Amino acid sequence: MDLELDGKVAVVTGASKGIGLAVARELAAEGARVVAGARTVDALQGLDGVNAVAVDLAQPDGPSRLVAEALERHGRVDVLVNNVGAVKIRLDGFLGTSDDEFGWALQLNFFTALRATRAAIPPMLEQGGGAIVNVASVNAFFQPDAATIDYGAAKAAVLNLSQSLSQEFGPRGIHVNCVSPGPVETDLWLGDKGVAATVGGAAGIDPAAVREQTAAGIATRRFSTPQEVATLVALLASPRTANVTGANYVIDGGLVKTM
């Protein structure tokens, strides 16, 4: 299927690894001109169709600088993928999670998306439309627990923002959707300081056992891959799905049994 992304300009945040890197590659493979932002961009160097931009997206001006780079290079922004994010497991629960820790989660997982979107919408309106895809998480709504209380709240805010934007800007040609992954084979879950390692360390069990226990609750018995998530993101970024807006697509291998 031709996703009609050839020649489109796409901005991807948090693009140096995991889902973001897979999205940058997938959009470039579809012919898009990708402007990919992250603090470190070594993994992005040399990728055909990808311009790597070293930027700290957690800084208040970081997202707008990335969008400005795309406008300077290409004169337009057709697609924005808000992917940057991180989670820290809160082993002490709600009472052990400070205002500063909630603030950290909101800054990285919500305000980065808010600021990039604020920068991208005006040029999209001027050119007559565009697509915004926000990477949220099943933690926004599926069995929220104390260990991810700040992360879940931030991702829930992303979902709410996306639905509001879809209503306001849908009549003006901008479609806004979310992708909510469950466990994915990325450093967020499987890295040295990821969820499996943190939970395993606290419980005194091997991180591999945490992964196995988590996978046992998934219908497919496995984590999603970054490429699978990227494929869904690319589909929602496509003009072919321009009348899909305000939606949240879950990719979790059947982890969530009811909605």
N, C-alpha and C positions, 0 to 999 in steps of 0.2 A: 504494500500500500504506500502510495506517495503521500506523505504528510504535508506537502506543500510548504515546507520550511526552507527550501532552497533560497538563499539570499537574505533570509530574515536575520535580524540582529537580536541576539539573545544574551542577556546578562544573567550570570549564575553566581550566587554567593556561596561561600564555603566550599569552593570547588577543588581543593587540593587533594582530597582523599574521599574514600567511601562513596556515598550516594552522590555527592556533588561532582566528584571526578567522573563518575559513570554518566551523569547527566550531561556534563560538558562534552564528553566523547560522543554520546548518542546524538545530541543536537548537531554537533559538527558533522557526524556521519550522515545526517539528513540534509546537509548542505547549508546549515545556519552558520553565520559568522558569530562566534561565541566570545564574549568578554567575560573572563572567569576571574573572580576575586577571592583571595585568601591571604592570610598572613605570610605563609611560605608557599612558593609557587614552583618549586623544583619539579614536582610531578607533572606540571602542566607545560613545561618547556618542550618545544619541538612538536607539539600536537598540531596536526593540520587543521586549520580553520579556527584555532583557539588563540586568543590574545590573553596572556596571563598578566594580572595586575596584582602586585603586592600591596595589600591594604589591610589595616586592622578594622574589621567591620563592627567591632564592639565600640569603637570610638564614635561619638555623635556625628561626625562628618564623614565617617568611612563609607557608609552606603551611598551617600550622595556623590562622593568622589568617584566611586566605581561607575555609577550611572553616567556621570559627566564624562568619564573616559570613553564610554561607549558612544556617547553623542559626539565627542570630539573626533573619534576615529571613523565613525560610520554615519553620523548625522541623524540617527533614529534609534529607537528601541522598540522592537516588536514583541519581545518575550522577556519576562522577568521571572526567574526561578529563585525564590527565597528558600535556601536550603541550610544556611549556616545555623548551627545549634550544638548544644552539648548538655549532658546531664551529669550530675554528681549524686551518688546514692547517699541519702540522708539516714544514716544508721540510727540516729537518735530521734527520729520521727518529728512530728510537728513542733513539739515543745523544744526540741533541740535544733530547730532550723530558724536562724535569725532573720531579721529584716534585711541585713546585708546579703544573706544567701538567697533570699527570695528576689532581692534586687538584681543579683548576679544572673539568676535564671531568666528573669524578665528582660534584662538588657540584652542578653545573648540570643535568646530564643524568640522574643517578641519585638523588641524595639529595633533590632536590625532589620526585620521584615517590614515593620512600620515605616522606617526611614527610607529604605530602598524603594518601597512602594510610593511614598510621597514624592520621591525624586523622579520616578519613572512615569507616573500617571500624566503629568502635564504634556510631555512630548508625545505620549500615546494619544491623548486627546487631540493634539494638534494634527497628527497624521491620520486620525480617523479610526483608531482602534488598536488593540493589542491583546496579549494574553498574560495573565499572572498565575503562576502555580506556586503555592506555598506548601512546603513539606512540614506537616504537622506530626502527629503521633497518636497511636491508639491510647497512650497514657492520658490523653486529653479527656477520655470518656470511658475507657474500659477498666473496670476495677481499680480506680485510682487508689494508691496506697501511700503510706507515710514515707516510704523510701524514695519516692519521686514526686513528692507533694508540690514542690516549687516548679519543677519541670512540667508536670501535668497542668498546673495552673497557667503557665506561660503558653503552652501549646493549645490549651482551651481558648485563650485569648486570641491566638492566631486564627482558630476556626471561626470565632465570632467576628473578628475583623474581616475575614474573607467573605463571609456571608453579607455583611453590611456593604462592603465595597461592590459586591456583585449586583446588589440592588441599585446602588447609586450610579454606577458607571456602566451597567449593562445596556441601558438605552443609548449610550454613546460609543458602543462598539468594543468595550473592554470586557473580556470574560475572565472571571476569577474563580479558581478552584483550589482545593486542597488534596493532597495525598497523605494518608496516614499509615505509615508502616508499623508493623509489629516488629519483633526482633529481626534484625538484619545483620548479615555477616560483615560488620564494620568494627573499627576500633572502639566505637562507643559501647558496643557489647563485648567484644572479644579482645580488646587491647590490654596492655599490661595494667592499666588503671581503669579498665572498663567495668561494666556491670557485673559480668561473671567473676572477674577477679576480686572485685570489692565485696560482693555477696559471699563468694567462696571463702575469702579471708576472714570475714566476720563470723562465718559459721564453722570454720575449720575444715572445709572440704575443698577438693580440687575444683578449680574453675571449669574443667571439662565436665565434671558432674553437674554443675549448675546449668551448663548449656544443655546437657542431656535431659535434665529435669524440665527445663523450659520447653525444649522441643517436644517432650512427651505430651504437653498440653496443646500442641498445634496439630490440626487435622492432617497436614502433610508430613508431620514429624520432622520438619526442618525449618531453618531460618530462611527468609527471603535473601536473594542476592542483590547487591547494589544495581546490577544491570536490569533486574526485573523491575525495580522501582523506577529506574531511569526510563525504561520503555513506557511506563504509565505516565510519567511526567511529560515525555515527548508527545504522547498522544493528546494530552490535555493542552499542551502548548500549540497544537496544530490549528490552523484555520478550519480544518475539517470538523473540529469539535466546537466551533465558535458559538453554537447555541447551547452548549453545556456550561452552566455557570452557577455559582453558589453551592456546588456539590463537594462532597468529601468522599474520596475513593479510598477504601481500606485495602491494604495489601499486607496480609498477615498469615497467609497459609491456613486460614480457618481458625485462628486463635479466638476471635470474637464470635461467639455462637449466636448471639441475638443482638439486634440494634434497637 
